[in-house]
């Protein structure tokens, strides 16, 4: 079955179960726990999702929510560059987003054909066991996050059986948000509950003051995650999407109509990335958006088989999980197109396009100690599963997002 045919079928089957031949994805409704394992996806609509989540998330619980730990994978010899269909064999594509305050939207999808030879950025290591980490720059966004593209970023509050946690997420549709799989599922078959997404979150005095109200918060009615993460904890598939309630606690409108939303890109590789998130684990406080810029440095197979993750220099900590990796980050009105004549690094001037999420860290022999010559976590790196569209992989990111977007269109 062609990728186009598969996506069309997924979009048509909004609330239907899907055979395992079509997709080993997992879906779950908000509120009351409903989950399935392959071969089906089950949706449950809950109209009062925002009310239920708000009743749970008192200011005290929000303040005490812990940063969701980043998954850690111990390096194994030879798992630097995994074996999968090369991204250069796949057709690139992108779909536009909508700027905050934008007018009527008609989805425009662009295809770029197969990738040309990837652009390189200096001497990337040939052996990820030895590093070094990729070059990057990080800075803090402060101030009112609501008037610009910054409004699409937000904090995701949720519960798992072991406690209350916080992650980051990005609006990618009128009622759809993208995040990491481990911010939606524990990787052992259990979905999160009490999920509440607050875009434009900003707290100038994180330890004592109340957060800037932003645009309010939205509850989650439906979620989708790939089976390789949900059932097996494979970080190479660590992405998920959430369908928001149609009204928030502050604004009676769909979230994307309030914040705008990011476009999506797939099958791009070896490109510069702009990364965002709300890290909360030390030395951060989770009160502001942190922004990181750097190139995709190299790839590694966190779990043998299937997709291969990408790595960049990035020192964000827990709480930043699920924050978006972007190409084509742009000014909202007066962007000037690249002049190099290449689509390898920029799919156009209609971005930004989400191209990954903060996901997992590598470590040597001990995932709980600072990095040393022989042990510890590579704290100054971050991995993201690839955002791909591949007819031979039924759990790629575009399959996951297609189901949420189709369901949200009827929400």
C-alpha positions in Angstrom: 0.0 0.0 0.0 1.4 3.4 -0.9 2.0 6.0 1.8 -0.6 8.3 0.3 -3.2 5.5 0.3 -2.4 4.6 3.9 -2.6 8.2 5.1 -5.9 8.6 3.3 -7.3 5.5 5.0 -6.1 6.6 8.4 -7.7 10.0 7.9 -11.0 8.4 6.9 -11.0 6.0 9.9 -11.3 8.6 12.6 -13.0 6.6 15.3 -12.5 3.1 13.9 -10.2 0.3 14.9 -7.3 -0.4 12.5 -5.9 -3.8 11.6 -2.3 -4.5 12.6 -1.4 -4.6 8.9 -2.2 -0.9 8.7 -0.5 0.4 11.9 0.8 -0.9 15.2 -0.2 2.4 16.9 -1.9 2.9 20.2 -4.7 5.4 20.9 -6.4 6.4 24.1 -9.1 8.8 25.2 -8.8 11.4 27.9 -10.1 11.0 31.4 -11.5 7.5 31.9 -8.7 5.1 31.2 -9.2 3.3 27.8 -6.4 1.6 26.1 -5.8 -1.1 23.6 -2.8 -3.1 22.3 -2.2 -3.9 18.7 -4.0 -4.7 16.5 -6.4 -1.8 17.2 -6.6 1.9 18.0 -9.5 3.0 20.3 -10.7 6.5 20.7 -12.9 7.9 23.4 -14.3 11.4 23.2 -14.8 13.2 26.6 -16.4 16.6 26.3 -15.4 17.7 29.8 -11.7 16.9 29.6 -10.6 20.5 30.4 -12.9 20.6 33.5 -11.7 17.3 34.8 -8.0 18.2 34.4 -8.4 21.7 35.9 -10.1 20.2 39.0 -7.1 17.9 39.4 -4.4 20.5 38.7 -4.6 22.8 41.7 -1.9 25.4 42.0 -0.3 23.3 44.6 -0.1 20.2 42.4 1.2 22.3 39.5 4.0 23.7 41.7 5.0 20.3 43.0 4.9 18.4 39.6 8.2 16.8 38.9 10.2 17.1 35.7 9.6 14.0 33.6 12.9 12.2 33.5 14.5 11.8 30.1 14.8 8.1 29.0 18.4 6.9 29.2 20.0 4.3 26.9 23.4 2.7 27.6 25.6 2.7 24.6 26.4 -0.6 23.0 29.4 -1.2 20.7 28.5 -0.6 17.1 25.1 1.1 17.6 26.3 4.5 16.4 24.8 4.6 12.9 22.0 2.1 12.8 20.7 0.3 9.7 17.4 1.5 8.3 16.2 2.9 5.0 18.3 6.0 4.6 16.5 9.3 4.8 18.1 10.1 1.5 16.0 7.3 0.0 12.7 8.9 1.2 10.7 11.7 -0.3 10.9 14.9 1.8 7.7 16.9 2.5 6.3 19.7 4.6 2.9 21.1 5.4 2.5 24.7 6.4 1.4 26.0 9.8 -0.7 29.0 10.8 0.9 32.1 12.4 -0.8 33.3 15.6 -3.7 35.5 14.6 -3.6 34.2 11.1 -6.7 34.2 8.9 -8.6 31.4 7.1 -6.3 28.4 6.6 -6.0 26.1 3.6 -3.5 23.3 4.1 -0.7 23.5 1.6 1.6 20.5 1.3 4.9 20.6 -0.5 7.0 17.7 -1.7 10.7 18.0 -2.4 11.6 14.6 -3.9 14.4 12.5 -2.5 17.1 14.1 -0.4 20.3 15.2 -2.1 23.7 14.5 -0.5 23.3 15.7 3.1 25.1 18.9 4.1 27.8 18.4 6.7 28.8 20.6 9.6 32.4 20.0 10.6 34.0 16.8 11.8 31.1 14.8 13.3 32.5 11.9 15.3 32.7 8.5 13.6 32.3 6.6 16.9 29.5 8.0 19.2 31.1 6.1 22.1 33.9 8.7 22.2 32.1 12.0 21.3 32.6 14.9 21.2 29.1 16.4 21.6 27.9 18.7 18.9 28.3 22.5 19.0 25.3 24.4 20.2 24.1 27.7 21.7 21.3 28.1 24.2 19.5 31.2 25.5 16.4 32.1 27.5 13.2 33.5 26.1 11.6 35.9 28.5 8.6 38.2 28.5 5.0 37.8 27.2 5.0 34.7 25.0 1.5 35.3 23.5 1.9 37.6 20.5 4.3 35.6 18.4 5.4 32.1 17.3 6.5 31.5 20.8 2.8 31.0 21.7 2.8 27.6 20.1 5.1 26.2 22.9 3.7 25.2 26.2 3.9 23.0 29.4 2.1 19.7 29.5 1.0 18.5 33.0 0.1 14.8 33.4 -0.1 11.9 35.9 1.4 8.5 35.8 1.0 5.8 38.4 4.3 6.9 40.0 3.5 10.6 40.3 2.6 13.9 38.7 4.9 15.3 36.0 5.5 18.0 33.5 6.8 18.0 30.0 6.8 20.4 27.0 4.7 20.2 23.8 3.9 22.2 20.6 0.7 23.0 18.9 0.7 21.5 15.4 -2.9 21.8 14.3 -6.2 23.5 15.2 -6.8 21.0 18.0 -3.6 18.9 17.9 -0.4 19.0 20.0 2.9 17.1 19.5 5.0 15.8 22.4 7.3 13.0 23.3 5.9 9.5 23.7 7.2 9.2 27.3 5.0 12.3 28.1 2.0 10.3 27.1 2.8 6.7 28.0 5.2 5.0 30.4 6.6 2.7 27.6 5.2 -0.4 29.4 1.5 -0.2 28.2 0.1 2.5 30.6 -1.2 5.9 29.4 -0.9 9.1 31.3 -4.0 10.7 32.8 -5.0 14.2 34.0 -3.3 15.8 31.0 -3.5 19.6 30.8 -1.6 21.7 28.2 -0.9 25.3 28.9 0.6 27.3 25.9 2.5 30.5 26.4 3.4 29.5 29.9 5.7 32.0 31.7 6.5 32.5 35.3 8.9 35.3 36.1 9.3 34.2 39.8 9.1 30.4 39.6 9.7 29.6 43.2 7.3 32.1 44.8 5.0 33.9 42.3 2.0 32.8 40.2 2.6 32.1 36.5 1.7 34.5 33.8 -1.7 33.4 32.6 -0.9 33.2 28.9 -3.8 31.9 27.0 -5.1 29.5 29.6 -5.0 25.7 29.5 -6.8 23.0 27.5 -7.6 19.4 28.4 -6.8 16.4 26.3 -9.6 14.2 24.8 -7.5 11.8 22.7 -3.9 10.7 22.3 -2.0 8.5 19.9 1.5 6.9 20.3 3.5 4.4 18.4 3.4 0.8 19.5 7.2 0.5 19.6 7.4 3.1 22.4 4.1 2.3 24.2 4.7 -1.4 24.5 8.5 -1.6 24.4 9.9 1.7 25.4 11.9 2.2 22.2 13.2 5.8 22.2 13.6 5.7 18.4 9.8 6.0 18.3 9.4 8.4 21.2 6.8 10.8 19.8 3.0 11.2 20.5 0.2 13.5 19.6 -2.7 14.8 21.7 -6.2 16.1 20.6 -7.3 19.0 22.7 -10.7 19.9 24.0 -12.5 22.4 21.8 -12.5 25.1 24.5 -10.0 26.1 27.1 -10.4 27.4 30.6 -9.8 31.0 29.6 -10.7 31.2 25.9 -13.8 29.5 24.5 -12.1 28.5 21.2 -9.9 25.7 19.7 -6.3 26.0 20.8 -4.9 26.5 17.3 -7.3 29.4 16.6 -5.7 31.1 19.6 -2.0 30.3 19.3 -1.6 29.4 15.7 0.3 26.2 14.9 3.6 24.9 13.6 4.0 23.2 10.2 5.5 19.7 10.0 8.4 18.5 8.0 9.6 14.9 7.4 12.6 13.1 6.0 14.9 16.0 6.4 18.3 15.1 7.9 21.7 16.7 8.6 20.1 20.2 9.0 20.4 23.0 11.6 17.7 22.8 14.3 16.1 25.3 16.6 14.9 23.5 19.7 12.5 24.7 22.4 11.4 23.4 25.8 10.7 24.1 29.4 13.5 22.3 31.3 12.7 22.0 35.0 15.4 19.7 36.4 18.5 21.5 37.7 19.8 24.0 36.9 16.5 25.2 35.4 13.2 26.0 37.1 10.7 25.3 34.3 9.5 28.9 34.2 10.7 30.0 30.8 11.3 28.7 27.3 14.8 27.7 26.7 16.0 27.8 23.0 18.9 25.8 21.6 20.5 26.1 18.2 22.8 23.6 16.6 23.2 21.1 13.8 22.1 17.4 13.6 25.4 16.0 14.7 25.0 12.3 13.9 22.6 9.4 14.3 22.4 6.4 16.6 20.2 3.4 17.1 18.9 3.6 20.7 17.2 0.2 20.2 18.3 -2.1 17.5 16.0 -2.3 14.5 13.5 0.1 13.2 14.2 3.8 13.1 17.4 5.5 14.0 17.5 8.6 16.3 19.4 11.8 15.6 21.6 13.7 18.1 22.5 17.3 18.6 24.4 19.3 21.2 21.8 20.3 23.7 22.0 20.6 27.5 18.3 20.8 28.3 17.1 18.7 31.2 13.9 16.9 32.3 10.8 18.9 31.7 12.0 19.9 28.2 10.9 16.4 27.0 8.5 16.8 24.0 9.7 20.3 23.1 9.9 20.7 19.4 12.9 20.6 17.0 12.4 23.0 14.2 13.7 23.8 10.7 12.6 26.9 8.9 12.2 29.0 12.1 11.2 32.4 10.8 10.0 35.9 11.5 6.2 36.0 11.3 5.9 38.6 8.5 9.1 39.6 6.7 11.1 36.5 6.3 13.7 36.5 3.4 14.2 33.2 1.6 17.6 31.4 1.7 19.8 32.3 -1.2 21.8 29.1 -1.5 19.2 27.5 -3.8 19.0 24.3 -1.7 16.1 22.8 0.1 18.4 20.6 2.2 18.4 22.9 5.1 15.2 24.9 4.7 11.9 23.7 3.1 10.7 27.3 2.4 9.6 30.5 4.0 6.3 29.3 5.3 7.7 27.7 8.5 8.4 27.0 11.2 8.3 23.3 10.6 8.5 20.8 13.5 11.1 18.2 12.7 11.6 16.3 16.0 11.1 16.4 19.8 13.4 16.4 22.8 13.5 12.7 23.7 16.4 10.9 25.3 20.0 10.9 26.4 22.9 8.5 25.9 25.1 7.2 28.7 28.1 5.0 29.0 28.0 2.4 31.8 26.1 4.3 34.4 23.1 6.4 33.6 22.9 8.1 37.0 26.3 9.9 37.3 27.8 13.0 35.8 29.8 12.3 32.6 33.4 11.1 33.1 35.9 9.5 30.8 34.4 6.0 31.3 30.9 6.4 32.7 28.0 8.8 33.0 25.4 10.6 30.9 26.1 12.7 27.9 24.3 15.7 29.5 25.2 18.1 26.7 23.5 16.1 24.0 19.9 15.4 23.2 18.4 12.7 21.0 15.2 12.9 18.9 13.4 10.2 17.0 13.4 11.0 13.3 10.3 12.6 11.8 9.7 10.3 8.8 7.1 9.3 6.2 7.9 5.8 5.0 5.4 3.5 3.5 7.3 0.5 4.9 7.1 1.7 8.5 3.5 1.9 10.0 4.6 3.7 13.2 6.5 6.6 11.7 5.7 10.2 12.9 3.4 11.1 10.0 1.3 8.0 10.7 0.9 9.0 14.4 0.1 12.7 13.6 -2.3 11.8 10.8 -4.6 10.0 13.2 -4.7 12.9 15.7 -5.2 15.4 12.9 -8.0 13.4 11.3 -9.7 13.0 14.7 -9.2 16.6 15.6 -10.8 17.8 12.3 -14.1 16.2 13.6 -13.6 17.5 17.1 
